[in-house]
Amino acid sequence: MPKTKRIILPKGTKVPDHLGLIPDGNRRWARARGLYTLEGHRKGFERAIELSRAARSLGIHTVSLWGFSTENWNRSKREINYLMKLYEKLIDDYLNEAQKDGVRIIHLGRKDRIPKFLLKKIIFAEESTKENKKYIMNIAIDYGGQDDIIRATKEIIKSGTKPEKISKELFEKYLDTKGQPYPYLDLIVRSSGEQRTSGFLLWQSSYAETYWLDCHFPDFTPERLKEVLLDYNRRRRRFGGNDAMEHLSFRPEIVAKFEIDWWRLSKIPKGERLRDYAVKHLREQFGLSKQMALKAAKYMVNAFLEKENGKDWEKAKKELKKFYVLIKKELKLAFEPSIVASLETRLLKETEGKEDVAKAKMAEETAQELYAEVYRISLLQAAKLAHLRVMASVERNLAQKGLGEKHWDKAEDYLQRFYSALKERVA
């Protein structure tokens, strides 16, 4: 069993209360390595225990692991028998650890089709840990979301409950997650590049965030879990409500023009004129008062001039941090200024002098992280923004090299598309 690597999240990171894992790709992982498919299941089983440990260490209360679906009975007898023995071993290996860490083990799914040897272990684990309150580990074996709802419906009918008495709260009392403090999933992670939930905790996932991993489950390390949780932390969870960023009421074509104007003056080492253009840009983009925009522009221009002249990146980062502290306070955004300043400085370095999109690929990844952090969106949602911003920077570099006015026009076009995409995404 691999040792769990300790991972540390930045202070203030919001982690899910309930994490769901759909461990896909065990067999593909094995076949890609010339191994028996059963070896992939063994590695996936080890990874599941390692990840559940890591989740607890990060303060995640409930982890739900989908081990075997109601449709998996269609697999070969040999594979099914192997999996059932693996789950028996999982309980044997995990039970002492669960007791020590205060983990309650709960089985989700049908019990009538599970082999007797495994069912006996499941019942023993549930009974042995039922008083544990610190964490919950849901193990879904012979589970299907539709089946969960159908079984709950049957039990309600058997109870003789009148139709007018049926409510959401009552229905939840008959689901497999009944009585749990966090029955609703906050985040579902599925591996192996599959992008569907296949009915996993169908009722309980109504507002779950999803994350699709490109790697197979045995390669889903605690370090990758950290990346997933940072992405989750950036997301704005609306739950059907309205969380519009009213201050982002800018006009994309105007804010793009203002930014281009002061980009074109960026070679001026000092002077109020450059700051004046930056003030116009910031007032339009963030809706700042003139006084606040003047203050913010000072920090922004100082950082930008460091990029153009001295290239003292640490000094630029300090100026950007001051800028983002002001923006955060004024607009009540949730990002961490030091993280954003570091990302923006890295983006400035990575776009420095780049005149080819392929060479600026790393900058796109940095830009994704930057916009995800500032605007509380996922990396996937930030991908388009990042591409457009980096394309604008590449065109600016070509224009500054004296390769023609057309590159300034292209840079402005990319900026306008960037601000349009930003407004569409978060405003």
C-alpha positions in Angstrom: 0.0 0.0 0.0 1.6 3.3 -1.0 2.2 5.9 1.7 0.0 9.0 1.4 1.9 12.0 0.3 1.2 15.1 2.4 -0.2 17.9 0.4 -0.8 21.5 1.6 -3.3 23.9 0.2 -3.0 27.7 0.4 -4.5 29.2 3.5 -8.2 29.9 3.0 -8.8 27.3 0.3 -12.4 26.1 0.4 -12.6 22.3 0.1 -15.8 20.3 -0.6 -17.7 18.8 2.3 -18.6 15.8 0.0 -16.3 14.5 -2.7 -17.4 11.8 -5.1 -14.9 9.7 -7.0 -15.7 7.7 -10.1 -12.5 5.6 -10.6 -12.5 5.0 -14.4 -9.7 3.5 -16.5 -8.2 0.8 -14.3 -8.4 -1.8 -17.1 -7.1 0.7 -19.7 -4.2 1.6 -17.4 -3.2 -2.1 -17.1 -3.6 -2.8 -20.8 -1.4 0.2 -21.7 1.4 -1.4 -19.6 1.0 -4.9 -20.9 -0.5 -6.1 -17.6 -3.5 -8.2 -16.8 -6.6 -6.0 -16.4 -7.0 -7.3 -12.9 -3.7 -5.7 -11.9 -5.3 -2.3 -12.9 -8.1 -2.9 -10.5 -5.6 -3.7 -7.7 -3.6 -0.5 -8.4 -6.9 1.5 -8.5 -7.9 0.0 -5.2 -4.6 1.1 -3.6 -5.0 4.6 -5.1 -8.6 4.9 -3.7 -7.3 4.3 -0.1 -4.4 6.8 -0.6 -6.8 9.5 -2.0 -9.3 9.0 0.8 -6.5 9.5 3.3 -5.4 12.6 1.5 -8.9 13.9 1.5 -9.3 13.5 5.2 -6.0 15.3 5.8 -7.4 18.3 3.9 -10.6 18.4 5.9 -13.0 16.7 3.4 -15.7 15.2 5.6 -17.4 12.7 3.2 -15.8 10.7 0.4 -18.0 8.6 -1.9 -16.2 5.9 -4.0 -18.1 4.2 -6.7 -16.7 0.7 -6.8 -19.3 -1.3 -8.7 -22.4 -0.2 -10.6 -25.7 -2.0 -11.1 -24.6 -2.5 -14.7 -21.2 -4.0 -13.9 -22.7 -7.4 -13.3 -22.5 -7.7 -17.1 -18.7 -8.2 -16.8 -17.0 -11.6 -16.8 -17.4 -13.9 -13.8 -13.6 -13.9 -13.3 -13.4 -10.1 -13.1 -16.5 -9.8 -10.9 -15.1 -12.4 -8.4 -11.8 -10.6 -8.3 -13.4 -7.3 -7.6 -15.6 -8.7 -4.8 -12.5 -10.2 -3.2 -10.7 -6.8 -3.6 -13.6 -5.1 -1.8 -13.4 -7.6 1.0 -9.7 -6.9 1.3 -10.4 -3.2 1.2 -12.6 -3.5 4.3 -10.1 -5.7 6.1 -7.2 -3.3 5.4 -9.2 -0.2 6.0 -11.2 -1.0 9.1 -8.5 -0.4 11.7 -7.5 2.9 10.0 -11.2 4.0 9.9 -11.6 3.3 13.6 -8.4 5.2 14.4 -9.4 8.2 12.3 -13.1 8.3 13.3 -14.4 7.3 9.9 -17.8 5.9 9.5 -18.1 3.3 6.7 -21.4 3.2 4.8 -22.4 1.0 2.0 -24.4 2.6 -0.8 -26.4 0.3 -3.1 -28.3 -3.0 -3.1 -27.4 -5.7 -0.6 -29.4 -8.6 -2.1 -27.0 -9.4 -5.0 -23.7 -9.0 -3.2 -21.8 -12.3 -2.4 -22.4 -13.5 1.2 -18.7 -13.3 2.1 -18.5 -9.7 1.1 -21.9 -8.8 2.5 -20.9 -10.1 5.9 -17.8 -7.9 5.9 -19.9 -4.8 4.8 -22.4 -5.3 7.6 -19.6 -5.8 10.1 -17.8 -2.6 8.9 -21.1 -0.6 9.1 -21.9 -1.8 12.6 -18.4 -1.4 13.9 -18.0 2.2 12.7 -21.6 3.5 13.1 -20.6 5.6 16.2 -17.7 7.4 14.3 -18.6 11.0 13.6 -15.5 12.7 12.3 -15.6 11.5 8.7 -17.7 9.3 6.3 -16.5 6.9 3.7 -19.3 5.8 1.4 -18.5 2.7 -0.6 -20.9 2.2 -3.5 -21.1 -1.4 -4.5 -24.0 -2.6 -6.8 -25.1 1.0 -6.8 -27.0 3.0 -9.5 -28.5 6.4 -9.1 -31.8 5.5 -10.7 -31.9 2.3 -8.6 -31.4 4.3 -5.4 -34.4 6.5 -6.3 -36.6 3.5 -7.3 -35.8 1.7 -4.0 -36.6 4.9 -2.1 -39.9 5.3 -3.9 -40.9 1.7 -3.2 -40.1 2.2 0.5 -42.2 5.4 0.6 -45.1 3.5 -1.0 -44.8 0.6 1.5 -44.9 3.1 4.4 -48.3 4.2 3.3 -47.3 7.9 3.0 -50.0 10.0 1.4 -48.9 11.8 -1.8 -49.4 15.3 -0.4 -47.0 14.4 2.5 -44.1 13.6 0.1 -41.5 16.3 0.1 -37.8 16.6 -0.8 -36.9 16.3 2.9 -39.0 13.2 3.3 -37.6 11.6 0.1 -34.0 12.1 1.4 -34.8 10.0 4.4 -35.2 6.9 2.1 -32.1 7.3 0.0 -28.9 5.4 0.7 -27.3 8.6 2.1 -30.1 9.1 4.6 -29.0 10.7 7.9 -25.6 11.9 6.7 -24.6 15.5 7.5 -23.5 16.1 3.9 -25.6 13.9 1.6 -25.3 16.2 -1.4 -22.2 16.0 -3.5 -20.1 19.2 -3.8 -17.6 17.8 -6.3 -17.5 14.7 -8.6 -14.2 13.7 -10.1 -14.1 11.2 -12.9 -10.9 9.9 -14.3 -9.8 8.5 -17.7 -11.1 11.4 -19.8 -14.8 10.2 -19.5 -17.2 13.2 -19.3 -20.4 11.8 -17.8 -21.6 11.0 -14.3 -23.5 7.8 -15.4 -26.1 8.4 -12.7 -23.7 8.4 -9.8 -25.7 9.7 -6.7 -28.2 11.0 -9.2 -30.5 12.7 -6.7 -27.6 13.9 -4.5 -25.6 15.5 -7.3 -28.1 18.1 -8.4 -25.6 21.0 -7.8 -22.4 19.1 -7.9 -19.4 20.5 -9.6 -17.6 18.1 -12.0 -14.0 17.7 -12.8 -12.9 15.4 -15.7 -9.4 14.0 -15.3 -7.5 13.0 -18.4 -5.4 10.4 -16.6 -6.5 6.8 -15.6 -7.5 6.4 -12.0 -4.2 4.6 -10.9 -2.4 7.8 -11.9 -4.7 10.1 -9.9 -2.2 11.1 -7.3 -2.6 13.3 -4.2 -0.8 16.0 -6.1 -3.4 15.9 -8.8 -6.1 16.0 -6.1 -4.5 19.3 -5.0 -4.9 20.7 -8.5 -8.6 19.5 -8.6 -9.3 21.2 -5.2 -7.7 24.5 -6.2 -9.8 24.5 -9.3 -12.9 23.7 -7.3 -12.0 26.5 -4.8 -12.1 29.1 -7.7 -15.6 28.2 -8.9 -18.6 30.4 -8.1 -21.4 28.1 -6.9 -24.7 29.8 -7.7 -27.2 27.1 -6.6 -29.7 28.7 -8.9 -29.3 32.2 -7.5 -27.9 35.4 -8.9 -24.3 36.3 -8.2 -23.7 38.7 -11.0 -20.6 40.9 -10.7 -22.3 44.2 -11.1 -19.0 46.1 -11.3 -18.1 44.2 -14.5 -20.6 46.3 -16.6 -17.8 47.5 -18.9 -18.1 47.8 -22.7 -15.6 45.3 -24.2 -14.8 47.5 -27.3 -14.1 50.6 -25.1 -12.0 48.8 -22.4 -10.0 47.1 -25.2 -9.3 50.4 -26.9 -8.1 52.0 -23.7 -5.8 49.1 -23.0 -4.3 49.2 -26.5 -3.8 53.0 -26.2 -1.6 52.7 -23.1 0.1 49.6 -24.5 1.2 51.7 -27.4 2.7 54.2 -25.0 4.5 51.5 -23.0 8.0 52.6 -24.1 7.7 55.9 -22.3 9.7 55.4 -19.1 7.8 58.0 -17.0 5.0 60.5 -17.3 1.4 61.1 -16.5 0.2 60.5 -20.0 0.7 56.7 -19.7 -1.0 56.7 -16.3 -3.9 58.7 -17.7 -4.5 56.0 -20.3 -4.3 53.4 -17.6 -6.8 55.3 -15.5 -9.3 55.3 -18.3 -8.8 51.6 -18.8 -9.3 50.7 -15.1 -12.3 53.0 -14.7 -14.0 51.3 -17.6 -13.0 47.7 -16.8 -13.7 47.7 -13.0 -16.1 50.7 -12.6 -13.7 52.4 -10.2 -14.0 56.0 -9.0 -11.5 58.4 -10.5 -9.6 58.6 -7.2 -9.4 54.8 -6.9 -8.5 54.4 -10.5 -5.6 56.9 -10.1 -4.2 54.9 -7.2 -4.6 51.6 -8.9 -3.1 52.9 -12.1 0.0 54.0 -10.3 0.7 50.4 -9.1 -0.3 48.9 -12.5 1.9 51.3 -14.5 4.9 50.9 -12.2 4.7 47.1 -12.6 4.3 47.4 -16.4 7.2 49.8 -16.7 9.4 47.3 -14.8 8.5 44.8 -17.5 9.4 47.1 -20.3 12.6 48.6 -18.8 14.3 47.3 -15.7 12.7 43.9 -15.7 13.0 43.7 -11.9 10.3 41.1 -11.7 10.2 41.0 -7.9 9.6 44.8 -7.8 6.9 44.3 -10.5 5.3 41.6 -8.3 5.2 43.9 -5.3 3.5 46.7 -7.3 1.0 44.2 -8.7 0.2 42.9 -5.2 -0.6 46.5 -4.1 -2.8 46.9 -7.2 -4.7 43.7 -6.5 -5.1 44.4 -2.8 -6.8 47.6 -3.8 -9.0 45.9 -6.4 -10.0 43.2 -4.0 -11.0 45.6 -1.3 -12.9 47.9 -3.6 -14.8 45.2 -5.6 -15.2 42.7 -2.8 -13.6 39.9 -4.9 -12.4 36.6 -3.2 -9.0 36.1 -4.7 -5.7 36.1 -2.8 -3.6 39.2 -4.0 -0.2 37.5 -3.5 -1.2 34.5 -5.6 -2.7 36.7 -8.4 0.4 39.0 -8.4 2.7 36.0 -8.7 0.6 34.6 -11.6 0.5 38.0 -13.4 4.2 38.5 -13.0 4.8 35.0 -14.4 2.5 35.8 -17.3 4.4 39.0 -18.1 7.7 37.0 -18.1 6.3 34.2 -20.2 4.8 36.5 -22.9 7.9 38.7 -22.9 9.1 38.9 -26.5 7.1 36.0 -27.7 6.2 36.3 -31.4 4.9 32.8 -32.0 1.7 31.3 -30.5 3.4 27.9 -30.0 6.2 29.4 -28.0 3.6 31.1 -25.8 1.8 27.9 -24.9 3.1 27.9 -21.3 1.8 31.4 -20.9 -1.7 30.2 -21.7 -1.6 27.8 -18.8 -0.5 30.6 -16.5 -3.2 32.9 -17.8 -5.8 30.1 -17.2 -4.7 30.0 -13.5 -4.7 33.8 -13.3 -8.2 34.3 -14.6 -9.6 31.3 -12.7 -8.2 32.7 -9.5 -9.4 36.3 -10.0 -12.8 35.6 -11.3 -13.6 32.3 -9.4 -14.1 30.2 -12.5 -12.8 26.8 -13.4 -9.6 26.3 -15.5 -11.8 25.0 -18.3 -13.9 28.1 -18.2 -10.8 30.2 -18.2 -9.2 28.5 -21.2 -10.8 30.7 -23.9 -9.9 33.9 -21.9 -6.3 32.7 -21.6 -5.9 32.0 -25.3 -7.3 35.3 -26.4 -5.2 37.3 -23.9 -2.0 35.5 -25.0 -2.8 36.0 -28.6 -3.2 39.8 -27.9 0.2 39.8 -26.3 1.8 38.0 -29.2 0.4 40.6 -31.6 1.5 43.4 -29.4 5.1 42.0 -29.4 5.0 41.9 -33.2 3.7 45.4 -33.4 6.4 46.7 -31.0 9.0 45.1 -33.2 7.9 47.4 -36.0 6.2 44.7 -38.1 3.3 46.8 -39.0 0.1 48.6 -37.8 -1.9 45.5 -38.7 -0.5 43.8 -35.6 -1.9 46.6 -33.3 -5.3 46.1 -35.0 -5.1 42.3 -34.4 -4.1 42.9 -30.8 -7.0 45.2 -30.2 -9.4 42.7 -31.9 -8.1 39.9 -29.5 -8.5 42.2 -26.5 -12.0 43.0 -27.5 -12.8 39.3 -27.9 -11.1 38.7 -24.5 -13.3 41.3 -22.7 -16.4 40.1 -24.4 -15.7 36.5 -23.3 -14.9 37.7 -19.8 -18.1 39.6 -19.5 -20.1 36.7 -20.9 -18.5 34.3 -18.5 -18.6 36.2 -15.2 -20.6 39.5 -15.4 
